[in-house]
Amino acid sequence: MNKVLSFAIIFSSFIGFCQSPKATAAIQVQQGLEQHRQMAQNSLFKNLKFKNVG
């Protein structure tokens, strides 16, 4: 019984620790969005129209 209880405590603390993601800083999100806009404007394929064939 003691081993089962110890395993349950260790396992639950491990699961709780693994599910705490770190948030991305707002400045990094803004920089990424700006980079995405610049890449879209400078893309060689920006005027190419795609057609869904599926």
C-alpha positions as a Markdown table, in Angstrom:
| # | Residue | x | y | z |
|---|---|---|---|---|
| 1 | Met | 0.0 | 0.0 | 0.0 |
| 2 | Asn | 2.9 | 2.4 | 0.8 |
| 3 | Lys | 4.5 | 1.8 | -2.5 |
| 4 | Val | 1.3 | 2.5 | -4.4 |
| 5 | Leu | 0.7 | 5.7 | -2.4 |
| 6 | Ser | 4.3 | 6.9 | -3.0 |
| 7 | Phe | 3.9 | 6.1 | -6.7 |
| 8 | Ala | 0.6 | 8.0 | -6.9 |
| 9 | Ile | 2.1 | 11.1 | -5.2 |
| 10 | Ile | 5.2 | 11.1 | -7.4 |
| 11 | Phe | 3.2 | 10.5 | -10.6 |
| 12 | Ser | 0.6 | 13.2 | -9.9 |
| 13 | Ser | 3.4 | 15.8 | -9.1 |
| 14 | Phe | 5.1 | 14.9 | -12.3 |
| 15 | Ile | 1.9 | 15.3 | -14.3 |
| 16 | Gly | 1.3 | 18.7 | -12.7 |
| 17 | Phe | 4.8 | 19.9 | -13.4 |
| 18 | Cys | 4.7 | 18.9 | -17.0 |
| 19 | Gln | 1.4 | 20.7 | -17.8 |
| 20 | Ser | 2.5 | 24.2 | -16.8 |
| 21 | Pro | 3.6 | 25.8 | -20.2 |
| 22 | Lys | 5.3 | 29.1 | -20.2 |
| 23 | Ala | 3.5 | 31.9 | -22.0 |
| 24 | Thr | 5.2 | 33.7 | -24.9 |
| 25 | Ala | 6.2 | 37.2 | -24.1 |
| 26 | Ala | 4.0 | 39.9 | -25.8 |
| 27 | Ile | 7.0 | 41.5 | -27.5 |
| 28 | Gln | 8.0 | 38.2 | -29.1 |
| 29 | Val | 4.5 | 37.7 | -30.4 |
| 30 | Gln | 4.5 | 41.2 | -31.9 |
| 31 | Gln | 7.9 | 40.7 | -33.5 |
| 32 | Gly | 6.8 | 37.4 | -35.0 |
| 33 | Leu | 3.6 | 38.9 | -36.4 |
| 34 | Glu | 5.6 | 41.8 | -37.9 |
| 35 | Gln | 8.1 | 39.3 | -39.4 |
| 36 | His | 5.2 | 37.3 | -40.9 |
| 37 | Arg | 3.7 | 40.5 | -42.5 |
| 38 | Gln | 7.1 | 41.4 | -44.0 |
| 39 | Met | 7.6 | 37.9 | -45.4 |
| 40 | Ala | 4.2 | 37.9 | -46.9 |
| 41 | Gln | 4.8 | 41.2 | -48.6 |
| 42 | Asn | 8.2 | 40.1 | -50.0 |
| 43 | Ser | 7.1 | 36.6 | -51.1 |
| 44 | Leu | 7.7 | 35.5 | -54.6 |
| 45 | Phe | 4.3 | 33.7 | -54.5 |
| 46 | Lys | 2.2 | 36.5 | -53.0 |
| 47 | Asn | 0.2 | 36.8 | -56.3 |
| 48 | Leu | -0.2 | 33.1 | -56.9 |
| 49 | Lys | -3.7 | 31.9 | -56.5 |
| 50 | Phe | -4.0 | 28.3 | -55.1 |
| 51 | Lys | -6.8 | 26.0 | -55.8 |
| 52 | Asn | -8.0 | 23.3 | -53.5 |
| 53 | Val | -8.0 | 20.0 | -55.4 |
| 54 | Gly | -9.0 | 17.8 | -52.5 |
